[in-house]
């Protein structure tokens, strides 16, 4: 009987790239300078970043040559990827580490000059705002933590097999990169930083619906989830060359003060096709509110600012005296209100979708004064109450999505409470909320009517109740998790007292039952 020939199924592009990245990360695990994925991901990111830039530069150089134009590279020899990283038998070991880390070093072409990171940090654009400025800002907050130059050479050889000149590979890598970001997010949660699930981001972008020509901002952009989703949303609206130019140059803006999220955001946006990410590496709260004028305002803000964290005293002085608070979420809410474009010359005012913790809804004092301004000067029209565990494993704090516009005072506020899927108690890291669960809300958004999950309240009633936005669903059972603290404590005490009464009754029954 003839033996059947065994054939291997060819690997897809996704499998090949996934295998390359896994191999690179496996190599990194052997390096003693790296401590877990929180170190390995940024290491792999800056390596991918430089490979990506070099591939893009090659494409632009070819295009310029064909058009008879002069090409000015962002990175000059011998610092391009092709000069020091592309050859499998290129510089390695201590020589490679010295070239990357040292301020002055022997370079791959045999000359003495600045080390790689020193050179990259000192780049300057001709007129500001070009790719050289982006590169310089990225590497100001980047450190090479690998200490073994031979392992680093192995990593670079793996990455060198990824070709960013192929659109399929760029698309596939962007998805793989999103997976890597999710892995890094498992270590998040410090200083109130909770990365937003993609399903929540996609929903917020869809219902806010940024249009081509809008200026969109995320003042606490993290790894760029809202900006990437907005970019994809706007890209579908591009029909002409000038539309693409507007999208690339005038539409997407962000800010994040932490070096690691800043680097990851840049890479994330570049991989998705935004050629010149305009991300501010500073704290968005560093500017006094009174200095923010019409030229600084934007059409759309989509964001999940840190909550639970605290800002330093110097930041608080940028806010009105009666609205100063250490709670970061409330400071960002004030900043956003100030940054939204005012309705001028027939043009509509700006609009916002923001994630807030439940405490923002029922908070009093400074929080109530901020909400007073929100209701009197902005149209807070919708509050979507998210189910329990959406931000697991980072936090169990109940969260809400606020949607408001700068076009006059609020008149009535719609609430929509998203239920957990049947049989689920909460979401988890391995079973997160899916975008499909937002479909009923999206349909309701177009034709609003009260139902078991949706209800509306007049702004006047909210004002009468001390600006407490924590309004329970009149059509559903009361959820203790959404009670204000004082009511929650009272409810727990009542239950504890009732338990004590029952225990005493049981004790008496038992005592009577064992009498001689």
N, C-alpha and C positions, 0 to 999 in steps of 0.2 A: 504494500500500500504506500503510495507516494506521500511524503511528508509535506504538509502545507507550509508555504513560506510565510514567515512572520513579518509583518510590516508595522512600522511605528507610525502612529498618527502624528502628522506635523504639528508642532506647537504653534499656537496663535501668537500674535504680537503681544497680547496681554500676558500670556503665559511666559513668553521669553523675557519681557521686561520685568515681570514679577520675580522670575527666577534670578535675573541679574541683580535686582535690588536686594532680594533675600540673601544672595551670596555676599554682597557688599556688607550688609549688616552683620552677617555671621562672622566675617573677617574682623569687623570692628569690635565684636564682643571679646576678642582675644587681646585687645589693646588695654593696658592697665590705666591709661589716662582717661578712659571714658567710663562714666558711671551711669549705666542704664540708658533707656531710650531717650531720656531728657537730654543726654549728651550726644547720643548717636544720631538722632534726627537732625539737629542743627549741623553736625559735621557733614552728614550726607547732603544736606540742603545746600551748603555753600559750594560743595564739590559739583553737585548737579547744576547749580546756578552758573558757575564758570564754564562748564561744558555747554550749557544751553546758550550762553552769551556768545561763545566762540562759533557755534553752529549758525546762530542768527547773523553774526558778523560776516561769515563766509557767504551766506545767501545775499546779503546786502552788497557785499563787494562785487559779487558776480553781476547783480542787477545794475550796479553803477557802471561797471565796465561795458556792459552791453548797451547802455544808454549814452556812453561816452562822457560820463561824469566822473569827477574826482571823488574818491572815497576816503573818509577820515574815520579810522577805527576808534572805538571807545577805549580799547586797551591796546597799547603799543607792544611790539616785540621788546624783550623776550618774555613778556608776562602773559601772552595769550595762551590758552589751553594747549593749542597745537605746538607751542614752543617748549613746554616743560612737562606736560602731562600725557600727551598723545602717544609717545613711543613707549612700548611695553618694556624696553630695556633702558629707559631714560633714567634720570637722576633718582636715587632711592636712598634709603637708610638715613643716617645723620645729615647727609648733604641735602636731602629733600626737606627734612624738618627745618634745617637752618635757612634754606631758601624761602620757606613759607613764613617762619616766625621772626627771623632776625631783622633788625632795623637796617643793617648793611650786611651784604653777603656776596659770595661768589655766585654769579648767575649762570644759568644753563649755557649761555653763549661764551662763557669763560671770562666775562668782564665783572668788575666789582660795581655794585650799585645797591639801591634799596631792596629789601626783601619784598616778597609778593604782597603781604598784607599791608606793609608800610606804603608801598606804591599805590595800591588800590584805595587806601584811606585818603591819600593826597590828591586823588583825581578831581578835576574841576571842569565843568562845562564851559564852553565859550561864552554863552550868554546866560548861564544858569538854567536849570530845569531840563537838561538833557540827560541821556543815559549815564554819562560819567558821574553826574551828581548823585544819581540813584545808587550806582555802584559804591561810591565813596561812603554814602550814608549807611548802606547795608554793612560794609566791612568795618565801620567804626565800632559797631557793637558785636563783632564776630571774633571768636578766639578759636585757634586750632588746638584742640585738646588731645589729639593723638600724639603719643610719644614715640611710637615705633614706626620709623620711616619705611621699613620693608612692608609692614602691613598696610600702611597708607598707599604705597605703590600698588599693592594688590587691589585695593579698593578702586583706585583710579583706573586701573586696567579694566575692571568690571564696568565702571561707568562709561568708559570710552567706547563700549559696544552699543551704547544708546545713541541713536541718531535723531537729533531734534529737527532735522531737515525734512523728515517724513511726517506729514500731517497726522497720519494714523498713530504714529508713536507718540506725538505730542498729546493727542487726545487721550490715548490710553494711559500715558504717564500722569496726566492731570488727575485721572480717577484713582490711580495707584497712590498718588501723593495725598489725595483726600483721605485714603485709608490710613496712611502713615500719620496724618494729623490727628485722626481719631484715636490712634494708639497713644500719641503723646498726650491727648486730653485726659487720659486715664490718670495722669499724674497731676492734673490741674486742680483748682479749688482754693489755692492760697490767695489771700487778699481779695476775696470775693470774686475771683475770676472764674466764671462758669461758661464754657464754650457752648454755643447754641447749636442744638440738633439741626441737621440740614432740613428736616421736614418743617420745622418752625420757621426757619429762614425763608424757605420757598413760599410758604403760605403768606408771610408778611409782605414779601416782594410782590406776590400776585395780587393781593387785595389793595396794596398801596399803588401799584401799577405805575412805576416811573415811566415817563415818556421821553423820547429822544428830544433833546433840548433842555431837559431838566438837569440841574446840577444836584448830584446826589452825594451825601456825606454820611460816613459812619465815624463819629468822633472817638469811639473806643473799639476799633475794628479788629483787634486780636489777630487771628490768622487770615482774616479777610473774607469770611463766609458770606456776609451780606453784600460785600462789594463784588465778589465773584458772581453771585446769583443775579445781582442787578446788572452786571456787565452782560451776562448771557441773555437776560430779559430785554435789554436795550439793543443787543446785536441783532435780534430777530426783526427789529424795526428799521434796520439800515437797508436802504434801497439804492443809494447813490454813493459815489466816492466822498462827497462832502459830508454825508451822514457818518461814514466811518471815521473821518478826520475829527468830527465833533465828538464822537464817542471816545476816541483815543485821547483827545487833548483836553476836553472841556466838561466831561460828564461825571467822572468817578474820583472821589476824594476820601481820604481816611486819615486816621491818626492813631498811634499807639506808642506809649512811652517806653515799653519794655523791649529790650534788644531782640530777644528770641521771637516773640510774636511778630515784631516788625520784619525780621528776616523771612519768617515763614509766610507772612502776608505778601511780601514782594515776590517771592518765588511762586506762590499760589496764583497771583494775578498774571505774572509773566507766562506761566504754563497755560493759562486759560486764554491768552491772547491779548492782554492789555500791555502794550509795548513800553509805555512810560508811566508806571504806577506813581501816582502823586500822593504819597503817604507821609504825613508829618511824624517825625520820630519823637516829638515832644508831648507833654501832658496837655490835653485839650483844655483843661481847667486853669491853665497858667495865665490866661488873659482876663483882665477885669471886664465884667459884663458891660459896664458903661462905655467901654471903648469899642464894642462890637457895633458897627454901623451897617447900613444897607449894602455896602460893597462886600461885606463879609458874610452876607446871608445866602441861604441856599433854598432850593425848591423842595427837596425831599431829604429827610433824615430817617435812616433805618438802623437800629442799634440795639445792643444788649449791653448797657454799661455795667461795670462792676457793682455789685451790691454786697453789703456786709463789711466792706473795707472802710478805712478811714483815711482822710487826707490830712496833710500837715497844716499847721496853723497859717503859714504864709499863703497857702492856696485860698483859705477861707476869706481873707481880706479882699479877694476879688469879687465877692458877692455882697448884696445889700445887708446891712447890719441885722435886720430883723429876719433874715433868711439864711444866716450862716449856720452850717451844721457839718459835723464830721462825717455824716453818712454820704458816701460817694454817689449813690444812686440819685439822691435828691439834688446834689450839686449838678450832676449831668442833666437832670430834668430841667433845671433852670437854664443851663447853657443852651440846651436844645430849643427851648421856648424863645430864647433871645436870637438864636441863629436862623430860625425859620423866616423866610422872606415875607415881608408885609404885602398886602394887596395894594398895588400901586398901578395907576394908569390902565385900569380894566383887567390887569393880570391877577389871577387868583393868588392867594397867599400860599405859603409853604405847607407841607403836610408831613406827618411823622407817624411811624410805627415803632414802639419801644417796648422792651421787656422790663417789667418792674416786679419787685417782690411784693408779697401780699401786704406787708407793713405799710407800703406807700398808700394803699387804699384807705386804711383806717387810722393812719397816724395823725396825731394832733400837734399843737404847738407850731414849730417851724414848718412841719409837713403840711398842716392845714392852711397856713398862709401861702405856701407855694401852690396848693390846690385851688385856693381862692383866685389867684391870678390865672391859673390854668382854665378855670371855668368862666371867668369874667372876660378874658381877652382872647381865648381860643375856643374853638368848637370841638370839645371832647365828645365824639359821637359814638364811639364803640369801645367796649371793654370785653376782651375774650379771656375767659377764665380757663387756664390750662389744667388738665387733670394731674393727679398726684404722680410724682416720680419722673416727670418729663426731663428734668435735669440730672437724673441719677447717672452715675454714682456721685456727682460732685456735691449735690445738696438736696435735701428733702423739703426745702422752703417752698411753699406754694407760690406760683408765679402767674402773672397776668400780662396780656398784651394790650397796651393802650394805643388808640388811634385818634389823632386830633389834627385839626387844620387851623391855620391862622386866618380866619375869615369871620371874626365876630364871636360873641359870647355863645356858650353852649346853651341849647334849648332843651333837648332831651338826650338821654344817654341810653344806648342799647347795650344790653349784656347778652353774651352767649357763653354758656357753660358747656365745655366739651366733656362728655362722659368718658370714663374708661371703657375699653372694650369689654363685652360681657365675659365674666369669668376671671378678669384681671383685677388685682388689687393695686398694682402700680407698674410703672415701666422700669426696666433695668438696663444695664449697659449692653447686655446681649439681646434684649428685646425692647428696642427704643420705639418711640412713637413714629408712625409711618405717615407719609403725606396723604395717603388715601383717607385717613381719619379726619382730615380737614375738608374733604369734599362736601359734606353736608353744610359746613359753615360757609364755604364759598358759594354754594347754591343759595343759601339763605341771604347772603350778603347782597345778592342782586335783587331779591324781592323779600323785604323784611316783614315778617309777621311773628307775632308772639306764638310760642309753642312750648313744649315741655322743657326745652333747653334755652329758649330766648325770651327775654322780657325787657321792658323799657321803663325808665324812671325820669321824671322831669328834673331839670337842673335845679329848679326852685326847691324841690323836696330835698335834694342833696345839700343845698345851701342851708336850709332850715335845720338839717341834722348835723351841722358843724363841719360840712365838707367831707363827711364820711362816705367814701365811694364803695365801701364794702357792703354792698346790697345783696342779700341772699335771694336765691331763686325761689320765687313764690310758688312755683309749680313743682318743686322737687323737695326731697327730704333734706333736713338741715345737716350740713357737713361741719362737724366739729373742727376740722382742720382749717376751715376758713373763718372761724370765729375770732373777733378781736381778743387780745390777751386777757382783759378783765372778764369777758364773758366766758372764755375758755376756762379760766381759773374757777369762776363761779360754778360752771357746769361740772367740773371735776370734783369740787368740794361737795356739791349736792349728791353726786354719785357715791363719793366716799362715805358721806353720812348715812346714805341709804344702805350701803354695804355693812356699815357698823351696826345699824339697826337690825338688819337681817341676821348678822352673826350673833347678836345678843339674844334674838328670838330663838335661834338654833341652840344656843348655849342653855337657855332656860328649858327648852323642850328636852334636851339631853339630860339636864339636871333632874327634871321631874321624872324622866323615864328610868333613872337609876336609883330612885328613892327606895329605901327598904320597906 
